[in-house]
């Protein structure tokens, strides 16, 4: 992530926002402060800390886990652990933004709907947004996709129409899809080439018959792209075979 922060610093325009949807994680029973680490890495590269938004998921999304359930077995002080219903949207700014640079016509075409902004609570530090539920029939099966509403709000709040949105962790291309819907250009990349078919479906891209109109798509597959989903599936199958034998 240090290299990502360095590249974001290089390519982002002056004053623009890097928005990271991250949160602390537990590995082998130890909790790691990922939000604090990301803040430190980006500040080290010269970004300013703009603030954070807490994305809160519905209460019913999470059941008592093995982690928090320890208190059920041991209802005494010092056993408490907590199930997480939130993720952090970390906002890091690449220096100062010159508001006078943007022409009035561009500003007007990108004006934010203040009724929606107030009614839906965009101005609050906590956004209550339903996450993508793990249904078998959804396009992003097995992919940790976030809901369209998160990039939609961030793109409207921190970019103007016809500007370019960058997503260096493209995944299933949710950010690119929303950017296109909002009249922005978008660039995304991901290390996992196994996601390409999902990306094409989400963006409605057919390279043999590209869409008519102003949309122009370019897909590049680098030699260092990896088949992560295929490799993971093989590991799961091997583990299942070992358990069955």
C-alpha positions as CSV (number, residue, x, y, z in Angstrom):
1,X,0.0,0.0,0.0
2,X,3.0,2.3,0.4
3,X,3.5,2.0,-3.4
4,X,-0.2,2.8,-4.0
5,X,0.0,5.9,-1.9
6,X,3.1,7.0,-3.8
7,X,1.5,6.5,-7.2
8,X,-1.7,8.2,-6.0
9,X,0.4,11.2,-5.0
10,X,2.0,11.2,-8.5
11,X,-1.2,10.9,-10.6
12,X,-3.9,12.8,-8.6
13,X,-4.4,16.4,-9.6
14,X,-3.7,19.1,-7.0
15,X,-6.2,19.1,-4.1
16,X,-8.0,16.0,-5.2
17,X,-9.3,13.2,-3.0
18,X,-8.1,9.6,-2.5
19,X,-11.0,7.7,-0.9
20,X,-10.2,4.4,0.6
21,X,-12.8,1.9,1.9
22,X,-10.9,0.1,4.5
23,X,-11.2,-1.1,8.1
24,X,-9.2,-2.9,10.8
25,X,-8.9,-6.7,10.4
26,X,-8.3,-9.6,12.6
27,X,-5.7,-12.2,11.5
28,X,-5.0,-15.3,13.6
29,X,-6.7,-13.7,16.5
30,X,-4.8,-10.4,16.4
31,X,-6.5,-7.1,15.5
32,X,-4.5,-4.9,13.1
33,X,-5.2,-1.1,12.9
34,X,-5.5,-0.8,9.1
35,X,-7.2,2.6,9.1
36,X,-4.4,4.1,11.2
37,X,-1.8,2.4,9.0
38,X,-3.4,3.8,5.8
39,X,-3.6,7.3,7.3
40,X,0.1,7.1,8.2
41,X,1.2,5.8,4.8
42,X,-0.7,8.5,2.8
43,X,0.4,11.3,5.2
44,X,4.0,10.1,4.7
45,X,3.6,10.6,1.0
46,X,2.4,14.2,1.5
47,X,-1.4,13.8,1.6
48,X,-3.5,15.8,4.0
49,X,-6.0,14.0,6.2
50,X,-9.4,15.3,5.0
51,X,-11.5,13.2,7.4
52,X,-13.4,10.0,7.4
53,X,-16.9,8.6,7.0
54,X,-18.2,5.6,8.8
55,X,-20.2,3.2,6.5
56,X,-22.7,1.4,8.8
57,X,-24.4,-1.7,7.5
58,X,-27.7,-3.0,8.8
59,X,-27.8,-4.5,12.3
60,X,-29.3,-7.7,11.0
61,X,-26.3,-8.3,8.7
62,X,-24.1,-9.7,11.4
63,X,-24.8,-12.5,13.9
64,X,-22.9,-13.2,17.0
65,X,-19.5,-14.5,15.9
66,X,-17.0,-16.8,17.5
67,X,-15.1,-13.7,18.4
68,X,-17.8,-11.8,20.3
69,X,-19.5,-15.1,21.4
70,X,-16.6,-15.7,23.8
71,X,-18.5,-13.6,26.3
72,X,-21.5,-16.0,26.2
73,X,-19.2,-18.7,27.4
74,X,-17.3,-16.5,29.8
75,X,-19.7,-13.6,31.0
76,X,-17.0,-11.8,32.9
77,X,-15.0,-8.6,32.5
78,X,-12.1,-8.6,30.0
79,X,-13.6,-11.2,27.7
80,X,-15.5,-8.7,25.5
81,X,-14.8,-8.6,21.7
82,X,-16.9,-6.9,19.1
83,X,-18.5,-7.8,15.8
84,X,-18.0,-5.1,13.2
85,X,-20.9,-3.6,11.3
86,X,-18.9,-0.7,9.9
87,X,-16.2,0.1,7.4
88,X,-14.2,3.3,7.2
89,X,-14.1,5.6,4.1
90,X,-10.8,7.4,4.6
91,X,-10.4,10.7,2.8
92,X,-6.9,11.8,2.0
93,X,-6.3,15.1,0.0
94,X,-3.4,15.7,-2.4
95,X,-2.6,19.2,-1.2
96,X,-4.8,22.3,-1.7
97,X,-7.6,22.6,-4.2
98,X,-7.9,25.8,-6.2
99,X,-11.7,26.3,-6.4
100,X,-11.2,29.2,-8.9
101,X,-9.7,26.8,-11.5
102,X,-13.1,25.3,-12.3
103,X,-15.1,27.2,-14.8
104,X,-18.6,28.3,-13.7
105,X,-20.3,26.2,-16.4
106,X,-18.5,23.1,-15.2
107,X,-19.5,23.8,-11.6
108,X,-23.1,24.4,-12.6
109,X,-23.3,21.1,-14.6
110,X,-21.9,19.2,-11.6
111,X,-24.1,20.9,-8.9
112,X,-25.1,18.7,-6.0
113,X,-28.7,18.1,-5.3
114,X,-29.0,19.7,-1.8
115,X,-32.4,18.1,-1.2
116,X,-31.0,14.6,-1.6
117,X,-27.8,15.6,0.2
118,X,-29.8,16.6,3.3
119,X,-32.5,13.9,3.1
120,X,-30.1,11.0,2.7
121,X,-27.6,12.3,5.2
122,X,-24.6,12.8,3.0
123,X,-23.5,15.6,5.3
124,X,-23.2,13.2,8.3
125,X,-20.1,11.4,9.3
126,X,-22.0,8.1,9.4
127,X,-23.6,6.7,6.2
128,X,-26.1,4.0,6.7
129,X,-26.1,2.0,3.5
130,X,-27.1,-1.6,2.9
131,X,-24.2,-3.7,1.7
132,X,-24.2,-6.1,-1.2
133,X,-25.7,-9.3,0.2
134,X,-24.2,-12.7,-0.8
135,X,-26.9,-14.0,-3.1
136,X,-26.2,-16.8,-5.6
137,X,-27.9,-15.0,-8.4
138,X,-25.9,-11.7,-8.2
139,X,-23.3,-10.8,-10.8
140,X,-20.4,-10.5,-8.4
141,X,-20.6,-14.0,-6.9
142,X,-17.7,-14.5,-4.6
143,X,-16.5,-10.9,-5.0
144,X,-16.4,-8.5,-2.1
145,X,-18.2,-5.7,-4.0
146,X,-19.6,-2.6,-2.3
147,X,-22.9,-1.0,-3.1
148,X,-23.2,1.6,-6.0
149,X,-24.3,4.2,-3.5
150,X,-20.8,4.6,-1.9
151,X,-18.9,5.6,-5.1
152,X,-22.0,7.5,-6.3
153,X,-21.8,9.8,-3.3
154,X,-18.0,10.2,-3.4
155,X,-17.9,10.9,-7.1
156,X,-20.6,13.5,-6.9
157,X,-19.1,15.2,-3.8
158,X,-15.5,15.3,-5.1
159,X,-15.4,15.4,-8.9
160,X,-16.9,17.4,-11.8
161,X,-18.5,16.0,-14.9
162,X,-16.1,14.9,-17.6
163,X,-13.3,14.5,-15.1
164,X,-11.5,11.2,-14.7
165,X,-12.0,8.8,-11.8
166,X,-9.2,6.4,-10.9
167,X,-9.8,3.0,-9.2
168,X,-6.5,1.1,-8.6
169,X,-8.4,-1.8,-6.9
170,X,-11.1,-2.1,-9.6
171,X,-12.5,-5.5,-8.6
172,X,-15.8,-6.0,-10.4
173,X,-15.8,-2.3,-11.7
174,X,-18.5,-0.9,-9.5
175,X,-16.7,2.5,-9.4
176,X,-16.2,2.6,-13.2
177,X,-19.9,1.7,-13.7
178,X,-21.1,4.5,-11.5
179,X,-18.6,7.0,-12.9
180,X,-19.9,6.3,-16.4
181,X,-23.5,6.8,-15.2
182,X,-22.5,10.2,-13.7
183,X,-20.9,11.5,-16.8
184,X,-17.3,11.0,-15.7
185,X,-14.4,9.2,-17.4
186,X,-12.8,6.3,-15.5
187,X,-9.7,4.3,-15.3
188,X,-9.4,1.1,-13.3
189,X,-7.0,-1.7,-12.9
190,X,-6.8,-5.0,-11.0
191,X,-4.2,-7.7,-10.7
192,X,-6.8,-10.5,-11.1
193,X,-7.6,-11.2,-14.8
194,X,-10.3,-13.7,-13.7
195,X,-12.5,-10.7,-13.0
196,X,-12.5,-9.6,-16.7
197,X,-15.8,-11.4,-17.7
198,X,-17.6,-9.9,-14.7
199,X,-16.3,-6.4,-15.5
200,X,-17.4,-6.7,-19.1
201,X,-20.9,-7.7,-18.0
202,X,-21.2,-5.0,-15.4
203,X,-20.0,-2.3,-17.9
204,X,-22.0,-3.8,-20.8
205,X,-18.8,-4.1,-22.9
206,X,-18.6,-6.3,-25.9
207,X,-15.2,-5.8,-27.5
208,X,-16.4,-7.4,-30.8
209,X,-19.3,-5.0,-30.9
210,X,-18.4,-1.9,-28.9
211,X,-21.3,0.4,-27.8
212,X,-22.2,3.2,-30.2
213,X,-22.0,6.8,-29.0
214,X,-19.4,8.7,-27.0
215,X,-18.3,5.7,-24.8
216,X,-14.8,4.5,-25.7
217,X,-13.4,1.4,-23.9
218,X,-9.9,0.1,-23.9
219,X,-8.9,-3.1,-22.1
220,X,-5.3,-4.0,-21.6
221,X,-4.1,-7.3,-20.2
222,X,-0.6,-7.1,-18.9
223,X,1.9,-10.0,-18.8
224,X,2.0,-9.9,-15.0
225,X,-1.8,-10.3,-14.5
226,X,-2.7,-13.2,-12.3
227,X,-5.6,-15.8,-12.1
228,X,-6.3,-15.3,-8.4
229,X,-9.8,-16.6,-8.4
230,X,-8.8,-19.8,-10.3
231,X,-5.8,-20.3,-7.9
232,X,-8.1,-19.8,-4.9
233,X,-10.7,-22.3,-6.2
234,X,-8.0,-24.9,-6.7
235,X,-6.7,-24.4,-3.1
236,X,-10.3,-24.7,-1.8
237,X,-10.8,-27.9,-3.8
238,X,-7.5,-29.4,-2.6
239,X,-8.4,-28.5,1.1
240,X,-11.8,-30.2,0.7
241,X,-10.2,-33.3,-0.7
242,X,-7.8,-33.5,2.2
243,X,-10.6,-33.1,4.7
244,X,-12.7,-35.8,2.9
245,X,-9.9,-38.4,2.9
